[in-house]
Amino acid sequence: MLAKIAHSYAVAELGIDGFKPFLNQIILGTNIHHLSHYVGGTRVIPPASNDAYEIKLITIKSIGCRPYLMVIIRLLADVQGMPEYWVVVGEP
């Protein structure tokens, strides 16, 4: 579900041809072997927000300075204790 949300958000922000997607096989269920390489999160729980959900697209760099697109998702952000999920969706 998180992969679908993140991929859809990236397409909405950048367009269908706006990036090189990583999640197509995972979303289709044909290859989920490396799912944990793309979907994760943090142990730090942010404070409750005034918004029901939070979602944003950012560019991160790997250790080798390679750029990747990541979507940060927080469902039920207005409830204390809800985590952020980090999904690497592709390359710019």
C-alpha positions as CSV (number, residue, x, y, z in Angstrom):
1,M,0.0,0.0,0.0
2,L,2.8,2.4,0.9
3,A,4.6,1.7,-2.4
4,K,1.4,2.4,-4.3
5,I,0.7,5.7,-2.5
6,A,4.3,6.9,-2.9
7,H,4.5,6.0,-6.6
8,S,1.2,7.6,-7.3
9,Y,2.2,10.8,-5.5
10,A,5.5,10.9,-7.5
11,V,3.6,10.5,-10.7
12,A,1.2,13.3,-9.7
13,E,4.1,15.6,-8.9
14,L,6.5,14.8,-11.7
15,G,4.4,13.2,-14.4
16,I,4.4,9.7,-15.7
17,D,7.7,10.2,-17.5
18,G,9.2,12.6,-14.9
19,F,11.4,9.9,-13.2
20,K,12.8,6.4,-13.5
21,P,10.4,4.3,-11.3
22,F,11.7,1.5,-9.0
23,L,8.4,0.2,-7.7
24,N,6.5,-1.1,-10.7
25,Q,7.3,-4.8,-10.1
26,I,6.5,-4.4,-6.4
27,I,3.2,-2.8,-7.0
28,L,2.2,-5.4,-9.5
29,G,3.3,-8.1,-7.1
30,T,5.6,-9.8,-9.6
31,N,8.8,-9.2,-7.6
32,I,8.7,-8.3,-4.0
33,H,12.0,-9.8,-2.9
34,H,13.7,-6.5,-2.3
35,L,10.7,-4.6,-0.8
36,S,12.6,-3.6,2.3
37,H,15.3,-1.9,0.2
38,Y,12.6,0.6,-0.9
39,V,10.1,0.9,1.9
40,G,11.2,1.8,5.4
41,G,11.0,4.5,8.1
42,T,12.4,5.9,11.2
43,R,12.2,5.1,14.9
44,V,11.7,8.8,15.7
45,I,8.0,9.6,16.1
46,P,7.2,13.2,15.1
47,P,4.7,15.1,17.2
48,A,1.0,15.1,16.2
49,S,0.1,17.4,13.3
50,N,-3.0,19.5,12.5
51,D,-3.3,17.6,9.2
52,A,-4.9,14.2,8.8
53,Y,-2.0,13.0,6.7
54,E,1.4,14.3,5.5
55,I,3.1,13.4,2.2
56,K,6.1,15.0,0.5
57,L,8.5,14.3,-2.3
58,I,12.2,14.9,-1.7
59,T,15.5,14.2,-3.4
60,I,18.1,12.4,-1.4
61,K,21.7,11.4,-2.2
62,S,23.3,8.0,-1.6
63,I,26.7,7.6,0.0
64,G,28.1,7.7,-3.5
65,C,26.2,11.0,-4.2
66,R,23.7,9.3,-6.5
67,P,20.3,11.1,-6.4
68,Y,17.1,9.3,-5.6
69,L,13.5,10.4,-5.2
70,M,11.9,9.6,-1.8
71,V,8.3,10.1,-0.7
72,I,7.7,10.6,3.0
73,I,4.3,9.4,4.1
74,R,2.6,9.9,7.5
75,L,-1.0,8.5,7.7
76,L,-3.2,9.7,10.5
77,A,-0.6,12.4,11.3
78,D,-3.0,14.2,13.7
79,V,-2.8,11.2,16.0
80,Q,0.1,11.1,18.5
81,G,2.5,8.2,17.9
82,M,2.0,7.7,14.2
83,P,5.3,7.0,12.4
84,E,6.7,8.3,9.1
85,Y,7.3,5.9,6.2
86,W,10.1,6.5,3.8
87,V,9.7,5.1,0.2
88,V,12.4,5.4,-2.4
89,V,10.4,5.7,-5.6
90,G,13.0,6.1,-8.3
91,E,15.7,8.2,-9.9
92,P,15.2,11.8,-11.2
